[in-house]
Amino acid sequence: MGNKNNSSWSLRAWLVLKMGGLQFEEDVVHLGMPETAEEIARRSPTGLVPVLYDGDLRVWDSLAICEYVNERYLGGRFWPEDVQARAVARSCSAEMHSGFASLRHTLPFVCRTVYPPSEHLPEVEADIRRIVEIWTGCRARHGQGGPFLFGRFSIADAMFAPVMFRCRIYSIPLSGEAAAYAGALWELPAIQQWHREALAEQRDF
């Protein structure tokens, strides 16, 4: 996995493992260093993080890791039980996985930092509006029984956790259901652990 200050994709897989109560070892590669590419290439077939080792099996890509862990070790409980809600949860997760490039590229994940509010490019604002639409829509239709997108914590929440961090990092204003949801994610002990360990990282980049 990448180091906690910089690796939003590692956060997603790590959070599912943590929320599932699973025991695992972290093998951290610090991103942005001269040796980073070589270090990751020795561990991952794609040259990207995260990658999960489970015995002789290697699983790469954060969403694939979440799916594998959910099926293999969590009894499928990190997707909603209802088939329609589960389809929506998978759709939202896939949209986050493949979309929102403007937000991700323009507002880098550096979770030790907080910037004052500022104006964003129109395409970034469009990404933010779409994310808020997803959050409020899922909460309204499927959020009964808990504070997360589909009530109880799911893979969809893990996929959007780095966005919650970005809202804090870049002081993006949220209100109503979106603010409440982001607050529920932030208060998770696992999220607080990730943040503490990011703050404790010694390298400044």
N, C-alpha and C positions, 0 to 999 in steps of 0.2 A: 504494500500500500504506500501511497504518498504521505508525506508529512501532513500533520493535521491543520497547519495554518493555510495550506495551499491546495489540498486535494479534495475537491468537492465530490468527485466520483468515488473516491475511497470512503468518504463519509457515508454514502448511501448503503454500501454493502456492510460496512462496519456497524451501522446503526441497526440493521436487521439482525445481525449476529448478537449484538448487545441486548436488544429488546427481546430476543428469543431466549435469553439466559444461557447462551451457549459458551463453552470454554474454547478459546482459540488463542493462538500466538500471533503477535504482530511482527511483521518484518518490514520495517519502515525505510523507504528510500527518500532522501531529501530532494525535492524538486528544484529545478533551476540552478543546479550545480554542474561544473564541468564533467563530473563523472556520472551524472544522472542517467543519461541514455544507456551507457554501458551497464550500469547497475540494474536497470529495469530489464534490459534485453536478456540478462542472465536468468531472470526470474519469470518473464512473461513472454508467451509466443507472439504477442502483438506489439511488444515494446511499450505497452501502456499499463497503467495501474487502474483499478486493483486486479489482482489475480488470486484465486483461492486454491490452496493445496489441501486435498482431502485424501490422504493416502497417496496412491499413484495417480489420482485424478487431478487434473488442473482445469479450473473453470475460470474463464476470463470474461470481462465486461460486467459492470456493476449490476445491471438488471438480470443477467443470466445467473450471477452469483445469488442474488436475492431469490430468484425462482428455484434454484437448486436447493438452497438451504431450507426454504419453505417446504418443499416437497420431501426432502430427505430427512429433516430433523424436526420440523415444526408442525407436522401433521396438516399442512395446508392452511393453518389458521391465520396466516398473515395476508390472506385475501378474504374479502367478504363472503359470507355463506350464501347469500342470495345470488342467483345466477346473473340477474340483470345488474345488480350493484357490482358484482365481480367483473362483469364486462366493462362497466364504466371505469372502475378502478384500474383495470389493465389499459384501457384507452388513455386515461390521464397519465399513467406512468409512461406509456410509449410516447405520448406527445412530449412529455418533459425530456425523455431520453433523446429524442431526435430533433426537438425544436428549440425555440427561444435562443437562437444563436446570437442575436444582437445583445440580449441581456448578458449572456455568459461571456461574450468576447469583450464587451464594453465595460462591464463591471466585474473585474476579476475577483475570485474568491481569495480573500486575505483576511481570515476571521479574527486576527489580532487587532485589526484596525477599525476605526470608526471615522467616517467622513461627515462633514456637515451637509445639510440638504443642498441640492443643486438641481439645475435643469438637466434633462436627459434628452438624447436624440429621439426624434419621433418614433423610430422603430423600436427603441428601448421602451418608450412609454406604451407602445402597442403591446409589447410582450408583457409588461406589468399589468395592463388592463386585462389581458387574456388570463393571466395567472389568477388575478383576483376573481375573475368570472368563474374559473374552475373551482377555486376554493369556496366561494359563496354558494355556487350551484350544488356542489357535492354535499356541503354541510346542510343545505336546505332539504335536499331530496334523500340523503342517505346518512346523515350525521346523528341520528337518534342513538342514544345509548352510550355516548362518549364525546370527547372534545375534538376528535380527529375527523378527517374527511369522510370516513365511513363508520363513524362512531368509535370503534376500538382502533388501535394502531394497526396500520397495514403497510405493505410495500409502497403504496402510493404516497404515504406520509414520508417514508424514507427518501423517495425520489424528489420530494419537494423540500426536504430539510435544508439543502444548501440555498434555496431561494429565500427561506426564512432568514438565514444568516445574511444573505445579501441585503435584505430589507433593513437589517440592523446596521450592517457595515456602511451602507450608503444612505442611511437615514431616509428611507423611502416611506412616506406616510401611508398608514393603513387605518381603516376604520371598520366599525361594525364587526360582522362575522369574520372577515379576513384578519382583522387585528386580534380577535379572540383566538382564532385558530393558530396564528403565528405565535401568540403568547403561550398556548398550550404546548407547542413544539419546543419552544425555548425553555420551558420549565421541566422538561424531561430530564431526569438525572443523567441519562446517557449523553444528552446534548451538553449538559453542564460539564460532564467529564471531558468530552471532546474539546470544549472551549478552554477549560483549565489546562489541558495538556498542550493545546496550541499556544497558549500564553507562555507556557514553560519552555517551549522550544528555544534553543540557544541561538540558532542561526537567524540572522535578520535579512530576509529576502522576500 
